[in-house]
Amino acid sequence: MQARYAEITALTDALCHEKLNDEYAQVCHEMTTTLARKRPSPLMGGHAKSWACAIAYTVGSVNFLFDK
């Protein structure tokens, strides 16, 4: 699970540092941590890139990133 967590957080970190800011990276880390703690963890299924996109999109939506 640790390797999968590291893979997903590396992807979200790269996105947040390129397009967003450190606060979004922190929230993405917290969301990934919460999903990794669930048993069975949903992070084990699917592609890591898909999970990273879903996490970043969800964090952005909740914080009104896409509002005009």
C-alpha positions as CSV (number, residue, x, y, z in Angstrom):
1,M,0.0,0.0,0.0
2,Q,2.9,2.4,0.8
3,A,4.2,2.1,-2.8
4,R,0.8,2.8,-4.3
5,Y,0.4,5.8,-1.9
6,A,3.8,7.2,-2.9
7,E,3.0,6.8,-6.6
8,I,-0.3,8.6,-6.4
9,T,1.0,11.4,-4.2
10,A,4.0,12.0,-6.5
11,L,1.5,12.5,-9.4
12,T,-0.7,14.9,-7.4
13,D,2.4,16.8,-6.1
14,A,3.6,17.3,-9.6
15,L,0.3,18.6,-10.7
16,C,-0.2,20.9,-7.7
17,H,3.3,22.4,-8.0
18,E,2.9,23.0,-11.7
19,K,-0.6,24.3,-11.9
20,L,-1.9,25.0,-8.3
21,N,-0.1,25.6,-5.0
22,D,1.2,23.9,-1.9
23,E,-2.2,24.1,-0.1
24,Y,-3.8,22.0,-2.8
25,A,-0.9,19.5,-2.5
26,Q,-1.5,19.2,1.2
27,V,-5.2,18.6,0.9
28,C,-4.5,16.0,-1.9
29,H,-2.1,14.3,0.5
30,E,-4.8,14.2,3.2
31,M,-7.4,12.8,0.9
32,T,-5.0,10.1,-0.4
33,T,-4.1,9.2,3.2
34,T,-7.8,8.9,4.1
35,L,-8.4,6.6,1.1
36,A,-5.3,4.5,1.8
37,R,-6.5,3.9,5.4
38,K,-9.8,2.3,4.3
39,R,-9.9,-1.5,4.3
40,P,-10.0,-2.7,1.6
41,S,-8.4,0.4,0.1
42,P,-10.0,1.5,-3.1
43,L,-6.6,2.9,-4.3
44,M,-5.5,-0.7,-5.1
45,G,-7.8,-0.9,-8.0
46,G,-7.5,1.2,-11.2
47,H,-4.6,3.2,-12.5
48,A,-2.6,5.5,-10.3
49,K,-2.9,8.3,-12.9
50,S,-6.7,8.0,-12.7
51,W,-6.7,8.2,-8.9
52,A,-4.4,11.2,-9.0
53,C,-6.7,13.0,-11.4
54,A,-9.8,12.1,-9.5
55,I,-8.3,13.3,-6.2
56,A,-7.1,16.6,-7.7
57,Y,-10.4,17.1,-9.5
58,T,-12.4,16.5,-6.3
59,V,-10.3,18.8,-4.2
60,G,-10.6,21.5,-6.9
61,S,-14.4,21.1,-7.1
62,V,-14.9,21.3,-3.4
63,N,-12.8,24.5,-3.3
64,F,-14.7,26.1,-6.2
65,L,-11.6,26.0,-8.5
66,F,-13.8,25.6,-11.6
67,D,-16.3,28.3,-10.9
68,K,-16.3,31.4,-13.1
